[in-house]
């Protein structure tokens, strides 16, 4: 994804028109599980 003129690595865009509330919740659960395993900065 490129918003600021620089590529944002690891950024995922979920198209709201193609993602209902249930699917969005699954995305959030998956993202939280991944982020929860990362070391603290």
C-alpha positions in Angstrom: 0.0 0.0 0.0 1.3 3.5 -0.8 -0.5 6.4 0.9 2.4 8.8 1.6 4.6 8.3 -1.3 6.4 5.4 0.5 5.4 1.8 0.4 4.0 0.7 3.8 5.4 -2.9 4.2 3.1 -5.3 6.1 0.0 -3.1 5.7 -3.1 -4.8 4.6 -6.1 -3.1 3.1 -9.5 -4.8 3.5 -12.1 -3.5 1.0 -15.2 -2.7 3.1 -17.5 -3.3 0.1 -16.3 -6.9 -0.1 -16.1 -7.6 3.7 -19.1 -8.0 5.9 -19.1 -7.7 9.7 -18.4 -11.4 10.3 -15.5 -11.5 7.8 -14.1 -8.3 9.3 -14.2 -9.7 12.8 -12.2 -12.8 11.5 -9.6 -10.4 10.1 -9.4 -8.6 13.5 -9.0 -11.8 15.4 -6.3 -13.0 13.1 -4.4 -9.7 13.3 -4.7 -9.6 17.1 -3.3 -13.1 17.4 -0.4 -12.2 15.2 0.4 -8.9 16.9 0.1 -10.5 20.3 3.0 -12.8 19.5 5.4 -10.0 18.5 8.1 -8.9 20.9 7.5 -5.6 22.7 9.3 -2.6 21.2 
